C-alpha cells in the first residue's frame, strides 16, 4: 500500500491533459494511459520518455493554494506521500500501471498561475512516471503499489 498521509485508501481525484503547448489543462472524467507513451491526447505523451505522466498529491496543491490541474499534472491523487516512494516504485491507477522515475522540478510557467508558485512548489511539484501498462483511469479509482 502506498504511504498514506491521512489514512483511508489512496485514490485518484483529478485527471488532466494539455493537447498543445501552453494550452489550458483539460479536466477528464476518465483518461487512457498508453503504454510507454502517456495520457492519450496529451502533448507530452512520447514513447521512451521518463516524463510521460506527472502525478501530484492533492494535499500539496492545497498547501500551495492552487487547484488540481494548476501544477499542470496529469493525475491528482489523495493520500499518497510521493517523497516516501523511491524511483522505480510501480503504482496501479485504475487499469494502468506507472513506474515513478523522478521528482518533477518546477518551471517558470507556474508563475502564470500565481506569482512565486515556481519557488513555492519546490519539493511539492509531484513525481514523473512512465506508463508500464496502459489502461483506463477514472476519477475515484484506488491507487495501489504493484
N, C-alpha and C positions, 0 to 999 in steps of 0.2 A: 504494500500500500504506500503511495507517495506520502511524504511528510505533510501532515495536515496542520494548518495554522489554528483552526478553531474547532476541531473535531468534526464529526459528520463525514460523509463521503465527498471527496473532491469531485467537482463537476465542471462542465463547460457552461459558461454563462453568456458568451458572446462569440460570434463568428463574423469575419470581415474579409474583404478583398478590395484591392485597388486595380482596376483594369488597365490604367495608364499611369505613367509617371506623374506625380503631383496631383493625381485625381483624388477626390474625396473617397474615403473608405466607404464601401457599400456594406451595410449590415445584412447578414444572411440568416435565415432560419435553419438552413442545412447547408453544408459545404461538402464537396467531393474533394478529398485529398488524393492526388495522383501519385502513384509510386515513383520515387526518385524524381519528383518534379515540384510538387507543392499544391496550393489551392487552385483548383480549376478556375480559370478566368483571371487569376491574379498575375500582375506583370512580373512578379519575382519568381514565378514557377519556372524553374530551369533544371534540366537534368544535370546531375553531378554536383550541384551546388550544396554547400553546407548551410546555406541561408534560405532554405525552401519555405519554412514556416516560422513565424515569430509568435511565441506564447508569452502572455503577460498575466500576472496574478491580479485579479480584481482588487485585492487588498492594496497592492502597490499603486494602482491607478487612483483609488480612492484617497490614499495618503498624499498623493501628488495633487489632488483636487481636480482630476480630469475624469472624463467619462470613458467607458470601454470603447476601444477603437481610436481614441485620441493619440495613443502612443504608436499608432499605425501597425498594431498587431493583427494577426490573422485569427488567433484563438485567445479568448479571455477565459481564465479559469478561476474558480473559487476553491480555496482550501489547499493550495499547493505552495510549498516553500521552495521555490526554484534554487536558491543558493545552496540548499542542503543536498541537491541532486547533482552528482558528478556528470561530466560529459560522458556519453555512451549509454546513459540510462534510457531505457525504452518505455514509452508511455502509450497506453491504449486510449484512444479518443474515439468513442463510438466503434465503428468497424475498422478504423485506421490505426496504424502503429507508427509513431515517430521516434526518432533517436535524437536526444539532445546533443548538440555539437559545441556550443559556446554561449556565454552571456552576450547579450546584444549591447553594443556601445551606442549611447545616444548620439543623434546627429542634429545639426543646426535647424533642420526642418521643424523640429519640435517647438522651437521658439515662435513659430507661426501660430501655434495653439495657445501658448501663454509665454510671455517674456520670462526667460530664465528656466524654462522647462528642460532644456538640454542639460543644464548644470544640475538642476534638482533631481533629474531622473537617473543620474549615475548610480549604478548598482540596483536600479529598480525598473530598468527597461525590459526586463524579461530575458528569455533564452531562445536561441535559434535552434532549429531542428531540421532534420531531413526526413522525408517520408520513406519508411522501410516497407510498409504495406499500405496500399491505397484502400480507400473506402469512404463511406458517408459518415459525417459527424453532424450531430444535431445539438442545438441548444438544449441543455438539460442532461446530456449524456454524462455518464460517470467517467472519471479518469482513473486509470489503474496502471500499476507498474507491470510490465511484461517480464 
